[in-house]
Amino acid sequence: MIKTARKGAVAASASLALCLAAAACSSSSSTSAPSGGSSSSSASASSGVSVSISVGQFDRKFTAMAALKPLAAAGKGNVAVLLPDTVTSARYVQFDAPYLTQALTAAGLTSSQFTVQNAQGSDATELSDAQTAITKGATVLIMDPLDAGVGAQIETYAKAHGAAVVDYDRLTLGGSRQYYVSFNNVQVGKIIGQGFQACATDWKLSKPDVLVMKGDPTDNNATLFAQGYLGVLDPLFSAGSYVKAGEPAGTWTPSTALSEFQQNFTAHKNINSVLVPNDANAAPIIHYLQTKGVKAKTFPVTGQDATTIGLQNILAGYQCGTAYKPIYLEAQAAAALAMYLRAGKTPPSTLVNGSTQDTKANTAVPSVLLTPKWVTTANINSTVITDQFVKASQLCVGQYAAACKAAGIS
């Protein structure tokens, strides 16, 4: 998820947010414009610095970040990255923290000019981390909130102390951030739904009886994911070609997700498939199904995050696919926004390519929205392996070696 010298940057951030919000659309979900094309809104030259960058320039090597070094020289204060936990997804330790460190360093900040911290699942810790960072001179926070409650608290505190905030990956409903960076989360849900539908056909389910699971209802991302996959499945339920077996409350805790599944699986004997919104929740469900004698390619399960266990379940024929979000793109986008805010500059429209509705605050939040990919056995090698998101040497071990060879993974 500023001292006296910060006042000018605060005023710039406030006028920036008003300007962009006025131009932003007011849809109830994430929307994005093409990331290419020209822009007349590159960084303002009020202090002789003019820098423009495009979403399309971000790559695995972080080469585009060097263009932001003039902003590093012009900016004031530190950047503090606040990550939420190590349980809901391993990504925060394995990818977000190192990628954000790499992006901020490549953009010209020294190790003394930014911090990256993880709240370890504690609201109190995340709030304390934010307060401490601001006290020590942070002018910009890149925050992935544990939940909207603590996110709003942090943003209220930041605003009162003159610091700008970029919501990272999760939007803080009712918050007061300047920008939001994420993947287009409705589209994430949509490709999960489409992936489920394709899998049900490929695995020859004559009439899918689907348990529809969700993420934590307090997480706006979970709401947007569900909007995407229910947009695919609801017409099938209405037409009678699919049956909705149930729709539990939702969680990002794998053990709770397993309990929700077991309760429904026991109560509804005809369940023959389950839509799960992430790999971490899918893994214990798949293990449970295996203990019940369920065979490969007979019981569709979906996922998200392209974790090693998720990819191995795909190779083994127990998971249809996973929604892959190249986190190195998200980290670079967040770092770029932070550099503009730190320097009191206006990011270009080639970077801020969409808007997302904060349904609680009833505001359109200027956003950088990135494109997810649906990964199956057919494209594991050309996506996550090529991106070095997962190493073939870690994925293709033991019982998965033969499946990797058959899939051309190297």
Buried (B, 14 or more C-beta within 10 A) or exposed (E): BBEEEBEBBBEBBEEBBEEBBEEBEEEEBBBBBEBEEEBEBBBBEBBEBBBBBBBBBBEEEBEBBEBBBBBBEBBBBBBBBBBBBBBBBBBBEBBBBBBBBBBBBBBBBEEEBBBBBBBEBBBEBBBBBBBEBBEEBBBBBBBBBBBBBBBBBBBEBBBEBBBBBBBBBBBBBBBBBBBBBBBBBBBBBBBBBBBBBBBBEEBEBEEBBBBBBBBBEBBBBBBBBBBBBBBBBBEBBEEEEBBBBBBBEBBBBBEBBBBBBEEBBEEEEEBBBBBBBBBBBBBBBBEBBBEEEBEEEBBBBBBBBBBBBBBBBBBBBBBBBBBBBBBBBBBBBBBBBBBBBBBBBBBBBBBBBBBBBBBBBEBBBBBBBBBBBBBBBEBBBEBBBEBEBBEBEEBBEEEBEEBBEEBEBE
